[in-house]
Amino acid sequence: MALRLQEKPAEPARRLFGTDGIRGVANVYPMTGELMLQLGRAVAYLIKSGPHRHRVVIGKDTRVSGYMLETALASGICSMGVDVLLCGPLPTPAISNLTNSMRADAGAVISASHNPYQDNGIKFFSRDGFKLPDEQEMKIEELIANDELHHLRPTATSIGKAFRIDDAGGRYVVYAKSTFPKELTLEGVTIVVDCGHGAAYRVAPEVFSELGAKVITIGAEPDGKNINKGFGALHPETMCKAVLKTGADIGIALDGDADRVIVADEKGRVVDGDAVMAICGLDLLQHKTLPKKTVVATVMSNLGLDQAIEKAGGKVVRTRVGDRYVVEEMRKNGYAFGGEQSGHLIFLQHATTGDGTVAALALLAVMVQSGKPISELARVMDVYPQAQLNLAVREKPELGSLPSVMRAVREAEKKLGKEGRVLVRYSGTEPKVRVLVEGPDKKRIEGFASDIASELKKAIGA
């Protein structure tokens, strides 16, 4: 089966927002206190409607810069007469859930996810817990660029207040546990939980422990600058070693904001993110709980996922890269399960965004119910070899305007024929271009990827 992918049309120019909020080096534009204050004012302005007292939930990960940015964001929101609910370090999906469950008007997460500690970022949620749509983000950019809010200055009792939610973590633990089948427990299951020194360092181990598992926690000693360093989803080898050393049944590694998960089987081997999607998707198909028998994945997912789901009578629908686009496709067409190869899994009946802990619980439920180890479950999908390369770039011109690059792409596509595919795209969160070539022969596709990357480096490499 072939999946031929073409370059996407150009999107409207963005000043600040990428595919997952705004990111950059903390205290360097755009991740400055000054801009956070402006963002707070813009978001507060957009959400105000009706006479009730408006509220915004704010969470963050464990980066040292989070204190500075959180304070500035809260100040901007309060300056527009909107109250702030501070949660401290919590996973991104926890803020999404709290925004909705507390009937707040918006939510904000200060995190750069998997980026190094010196970076930071911000993303926003609507009152329903879903990420802000593109048009709302564009409106925020316009409000800031045009300085439209400068004259709006509430005074006296109209100024907003800030409150701290002391039990925010406990609320998330209760919610996450509620997604696990009530007739099951994790008694007798040993789990290595690698929190990556990130936002889930307290809540994730509690979730699995309270469901009965024996939890071996690593990467849970944040110091403000060790987030993602040597631990977590970016360094699954640490989790794999811990699984082998302790004889655990499964390893679960979360990224900095815990919205995605990387899994290791009982043999200390990483289980491909697409294989985890296949396991969960096939389980939903088997139990007739997968609406329209459809799994939603991005253009990055392996062709093996399509084959596994189609063999069981289902289908895979593809979207642009970014879990927000997976969610948009699901909501638009009535689908309920989807995700990304990188470990973002969305169970729309439970969550409005990717949740690494909830995804891990779904996988554990399949393991417990089937009585099969993860290594056996992962065999439901045959993984096509993929060659992926990331190249830093100094600019992001239309790929179609780079003739030498397009020649290399077309040459690879021609030689692969119906047995593979080529995808070249710009990162939405970093100054990088990503090359993916997929096909049956690993050495051959690596050569194609290298040729394309070489041409990109000559044309726009940093």
C-alpha positions in Angstrom: 0.0 0.0 0.0 1.4 3.4 -0.9 0.7 6.7 0.8 2.0 9.6 -1.3 2.2 12.9 0.5 2.5 16.3 -1.1 3.6 19.6 0.4 0.8 21.5 2.2 -0.3 24.9 0.9 1.1 27.9 2.7 -0.6 28.9 5.9 -1.3 32.5 7.0 1.8 34.1 8.4 2.0 33.9 12.2 4.0 36.2 14.4 3.9 34.2 17.6 2.0 30.9 17.6 3.3 27.7 16.1 1.6 24.3 15.9 1.6 24.0 19.7 1.5 27.5 21.2 4.5 29.8 21.5 8.0 28.7 22.3 11.5 30.2 22.6 14.4 30.8 24.9 13.0 32.1 28.3 13.6 35.8 28.8 14.3 36.3 25.1 11.5 37.5 22.8 8.9 36.1 22.5 9.2 34.3 25.8 9.6 37.4 27.9 7.7 38.7 30.9 6.6 41.7 28.8 5.0 39.6 26.2 3.4 37.3 28.8 1.7 40.3 30.3 0.4 41.3 26.8 -0.8 37.7 26.2 -2.6 37.7 29.5 -4.4 41.0 28.6 -5.3 39.7 25.1 -6.7 36.4 26.3 -8.6 38.1 29.1 -10.2 40.5 26.7 -11.3 37.7 24.3 -12.9 35.6 26.9 -15.0 38.3 28.6 -18.6 38.0 27.8 -21.6 38.4 30.1 -21.7 39.8 33.7 -20.2 36.8 35.6 -16.7 37.0 37.2 -14.3 35.4 34.6 -11.5 33.0 35.5 -8.4 31.6 33.9 -6.6 28.4 35.1 -2.8 28.6 34.9 -0.4 25.6 35.2 3.2 25.1 34.4 6.0 22.6 34.3 9.1 22.5 36.4 11.4 25.0 34.6 13.0 27.7 36.7 11.7 30.4 34.2 8.1 29.3 35.0 8.0 31.5 38.0 8.8 34.6 36.0 6.4 33.9 33.2 3.6 32.7 35.4 3.7 36.0 37.4 3.7 38.1 34.3 0.8 36.2 32.6 -1.3 36.4 35.8 -0.6 40.1 36.1 -1.8 40.7 32.5 -5.0 38.7 33.1 -5.8 40.4 36.4 -5.2 43.8 34.8 -8.2 43.2 32.6 -10.5 42.3 35.5 -10.3 38.6 35.2 -9.4 36.3 38.0 -6.5 33.7 37.9 -6.5 30.2 39.4 -2.9 29.1 39.9 -2.2 25.3 39.9 1.6 25.1 40.0 3.4 22.3 38.2 0.9 20.0 36.6 0.6 18.1 33.3 -0.8 20.0 30.3 -3.9 17.6 30.2 -4.5 18.3 33.9 -5.0 22.0 33.1 -7.2 21.2 30.2 -9.3 19.0 32.4 -9.5 21.5 35.3 -10.4 24.4 33.0 -13.4 22.4 31.9 -14.4 20.8 35.2 -14.1 24.1 37.1 -16.1 26.0 34.4 -13.3 28.4 34.0 -13.3 30.6 30.9 -9.9 29.6 29.6 -6.7 27.7 30.6 -3.0 28.3 30.1 0.0 26.1 30.3 3.5 27.5 30.6 5.7 24.7 29.2 8.1 24.0 26.4 7.2 20.3 26.6 10.3 18.3 25.4 12.6 21.3 24.8 15.6 21.9 27.1 15.1 23.8 30.4 16.4 27.2 29.1 13.4 27.2 26.7 9.8 27.8 27.7 6.4 28.2 26.0 2.8 28.7 26.4 -0.4 27.3 25.1 -4.1 28.1 25.8 -7.3 26.2 26.2 -10.9 27.3 25.6 -13.4 26.8 28.4 -14.3 23.4 26.9 -10.8 22.2 27.5 -9.8 22.1 23.9 -6.8 24.0 22.5 -7.6 27.4 21.0 -8.4 27.2 17.3 -6.0 28.9 14.8 -8.3 31.9 14.3 -8.4 32.7 18.0 -4.6 32.6 18.2 -4.4 34.9 15.2 -6.8 37.3 16.9 -4.5 37.3 20.0 -1.6 38.2 17.8 -3.6 41.0 16.2 -4.6 42.5 19.6 -0.9 42.5 20.7 0.5 43.8 17.4 -2.1 46.7 17.1 -1.9 47.6 20.8 -5.7 47.6 20.8 -6.0 47.1 24.6 -3.8 49.9 25.9 -6.7 52.1 26.9 -8.6 49.4 28.8 -7.7 49.7 32.4 -10.2 48.5 35.0 -9.8 50.0 38.5 -10.8 49.4 42.1 -12.8 46.2 42.6 -12.9 45.6 38.8 -9.2 44.4 38.9 -8.8 40.6 38.9 -7.5 38.5 41.8 -5.2 35.5 41.9 -6.0 32.3 43.9 -4.0 29.2 44.4 -5.8 25.8 44.0 -4.1 23.7 46.6 -5.8 20.4 45.7 -5.3 20.7 41.9 -3.0 17.7 41.8 -5.4 15.5 43.7 -8.2 16.5 41.4 -6.2 15.3 38.4 -5.3 12.0 40.1 -9.0 11.3 40.7 -9.8 12.2 37.1 -7.0 10.1 35.6 -8.0 7.0 37.7 -11.6 7.4 36.5 -10.6 6.5 33.0 -9.3 3.1 34.0 -12.0 0.3 33.9 -13.7 0.1 37.3 -13.7 -3.7 37.2 -9.9 -3.8 36.9 -6.9 -3.1 39.2 -3.2 -3.0 38.7 -2.4 -5.3 41.6 0.5 -7.6 40.7 1.8 -5.2 38.0 5.2 -3.6 38.4 5.7 -0.3 36.6 8.7 1.9 36.1 7.4 5.5 35.8 9.9 8.0 34.4 8.6 11.5 35.0 11.5 13.3 33.2 11.8 15.7 36.1 8.8 17.3 34.6 5.2 18.4 35.4 3.9 14.9 36.3 6.6 14.1 38.9 4.1 14.0 41.8 0.8 13.0 40.2 1.7 10.2 37.7 3.2 7.9 40.3 0.2 8.4 42.5 -2.2 7.5 39.8 -0.6 4.1 39.1 0.1 3.4 42.8 -3.5 4.1 43.9 -4.8 1.7 41.3 -2.7 -1.1 43.0 0.5 -1.2 41.0 4.0 -1.5 42.4 5.5 1.8 41.2 9.3 2.4 40.7 9.6 6.1 40.2 12.6 7.7 38.5 13.1 11.2 37.1 11.1 12.8 39.8 13.5 15.2 41.4 13.1 18.5 39.5 15.5 21.3 40.3 14.3 23.8 37.7 17.0 23.0 35.1 17.0 19.2 34.8 13.7 18.8 33.0 14.0 16.2 30.2 17.7 15.8 31.0 18.7 12.2 30.7 15.2 11.1 31.7 11.7 10.9 30.4 10.3 10.4 26.9 13.4 12.0 25.2 15.7 9.5 26.9 13.8 6.2 27.0 17.0 4.3 27.4 17.0 5.3 31.1 13.5 3.8 31.5 14.6 0.7 29.6 17.6 0.1 31.9 15.4 0.5 34.9 12.9 -2.0 33.6 15.6 -4.6 33.0 17.2 -3.9 36.4 14.0 -4.2 38.4 12.2 -6.9 36.3 9.2 -4.6 35.8 6.3 -5.5 33.6 6.3 -2.2 31.7 8.1 1.1 31.6 6.3 4.4 31.1 8.2 7.6 30.3 6.6 11.0 30.1 7.8 14.2 28.6 8.2 17.6 30.3 4.5 18.5 30.3 3.3 14.8 30.4 1.0 15.0 27.4 2.8 12.1 25.7 4.2 8.8 26.7 6.9 6.4 25.5 6.5 2.8 26.5 9.0 0.0 27.2 8.1 -3.7 27.2 9.1 -6.2 29.9 12.3 -6.9 28.0 13.4 -3.3 28.2 12.7 -2.5 24.6 10.9 0.7 23.4 7.5 0.0 21.9 6.9 2.2 18.9 4.3 4.9 19.4 2.4 3.7 16.4 2.3 0.1 17.8 0.8 1.5 21.0 -1.9 3.2 18.9 -2.4 -0.1 17.0 -2.9 -2.0 20.3 -5.4 0.5 21.7 -7.2 0.9 18.3 -7.6 -2.8 17.8 -8.9 -3.3 21.3 -11.5 -0.6 20.7 -12.4 -2.3 17.4 -12.7 -5.6 19.2 -15.0 -4.2 21.8 -17.0 -2.3 19.2 -16.3 1.0 20.9 -14.4 2.7 18.0 -16.8 5.2 16.3 -16.9 4.7 12.5 -14.1 2.1 13.0 -11.6 4.8 12.5 -8.3 5.8 14.0 -6.9 9.3 13.4 -3.2 9.6 12.9 -0.8 12.2 11.4 1.2 12.0 8.3 4.2 10.9 10.4 2.6 7.6 11.4 3.9 4.3 10.0 2.2 2.5 7.1 2.2 -0.5 9.3 -0.5 1.1 11.5 -2.8 1.4 8.4 -2.3 -2.2 7.6 -3.0 -3.5 11.1 -6.2 -1.5 11.5 -7.4 -2.2 8.0 -6.8 -5.9 8.5 -9.2 -5.8 11.5 -11.9 -4.0 9.5 -11.1 -0.5 10.4 -9.4 2.5 8.7 -6.9 5.2 9.4 -7.5 8.9 8.6 -4.4 11.1 8.3 -4.0 14.8 9.4 -1.2 17.4 9.6 1.4 17.0 12.3 0.3 18.2 15.7 -2.1 16.7 18.2 -4.4 19.7 17.9 -5.1 18.8 14.3 -5.8 15.2 15.3 -8.3 16.5 17.8 -9.9 18.8 15.2 -10.4 15.9 12.8 -11.9 13.8 15.5 -14.3 16.5 16.6 -15.3 17.4 13.0 -16.1 13.8 12.0 -17.2 12.1 15.2 -14.1 10.0 15.8 -13.0 9.1 19.3 -9.4 7.8 19.2 -6.3 9.1 17.5 -2.7 10.2 18.1 0.8 10.8 17.0 3.8 8.5 16.5 5.6 10.6 19.1 3.3 9.3 21.9 0.5 11.8 21.9 -2.6 9.6 22.3 -6.1 11.2 22.5 -9.1 9.3 23.9 -11.8 11.8 23.2 -14.3 10.1 25.5 -11.9 10.9 28.4 -9.7 13.9 27.4 -9.6 16.9 25.1 -5.9 16.7 24.4 -3.0 14.2 24.6 -2.5 12.7 28.0 0.5 10.4 28.7 -0.9 9.0 31.9 -4.3 8.3 30.6 -2.8 6.7 27.5 -0.6 4.5 29.6 -3.7 3.5 31.6 -5.5 2.5 28.4 -2.5 0.3 27.4 -2.4 -1.2 30.9 -6.1 -2.1 30.7 -5.5 -4.1 27.5 -2.5 -5.8 29.1 -4.4 -6.8 32.2 -7.6 -7.9 30.4 -5.7 -10.0 27.8 -3.1 -11.4 30.3 -0.5 -10.8 27.6 2.9 -9.1 28.1 3.5 -5.8 26.2 6.1 -7.5 24.0 3.4 -9.9 22.7 0.8 -7.2 22.3 3.2 -5.1 20.2 3.4 -7.8 17.6 0.0 -6.8 16.2 1.7 -4.4 13.9 4.6 -4.8 11.4 6.6 -1.6 11.4 7.9 -0.3 8.1 11.5 1.0 8.3 11.6 4.8 8.5 14.5 7.2 8.1 14.0 10.5 9.8 16.4 13.4 9.8 16.1 16.9 11.4 18.0 19.8 10.0 18.4 23.3 11.5 17.5 26.0 9.0 18.1 29.8 8.8 14.7 30.4 7.0 11.6 28.6 5.9 10.8 29.4 2.3 8.2 27.3 0.4 9.7 23.9 -0.3 8.4 24.0 -3.8 10.6 27.0 -4.5 13.8 25.0 -3.9 14.3 23.1 -7.2 17.3 21.0 -6.1 15.4 19.8 -3.0 12.3 19.0 -5.0 14.4 17.0 -7.6 15.8 14.9 -4.7 12.3 14.3 -3.4 10.8 13.4 -6.8 13.8 11.0 -7.4 13.2 9.2 -4.1 9.4 9.0 -4.8 10.0 7.6 -8.2 12.3 4.9 -7.0 10.1 3.9 -4.1 7.0 3.7 -6.2 4.0 2.3 -4.4 6.2 0.7 -1.7 7.0 3.8 0.3 6.6 7.6 0.8 8.5 10.8 1.3 7.5 13.6 3.6 9.5 16.9 4.0 8.0 19.5 6.3 9.0 22.4 8.6 8.7 22.1 12.3 5.9 24.2 13.8 7.8 24.7 17.1 11.5 24.9 16.1 13.7 26.4 13.3 14.0 23.0 11.7 13.0 21.1 8.6 12.1 17.4 9.0 12.7 14.7 6.5 10.9 11.3 6.6 11.4 8.5 4.1 9.5 5.2 4.6 9.9 1.9 2.7 10.8 -1.8 2.9 14.6 -1.4 2.6 16.2 0.5 5.5 19.6 1.1 3.9 17.9 2.4 0.7 15.6 4.8 2.5 18.4 6.1 4.6 20.2 7.0 1.4 17.2 8.8 0.0 16.8 10.8 3.3 20.5 11.7 3.3 20.3 13.0 -0.3 17.3 15.1 0.5 18.9 16.5 3.7 22.0 17.3 1.8 20.1 19.4 -0.7 18.2 21.2 2.1 21.5 22.0 3.9 22.9 23.6 0.8 19.7 25.6 0.2 18.6 26.7 3.7 20.8 25.0 6.3 21.8 27.0 9.3 
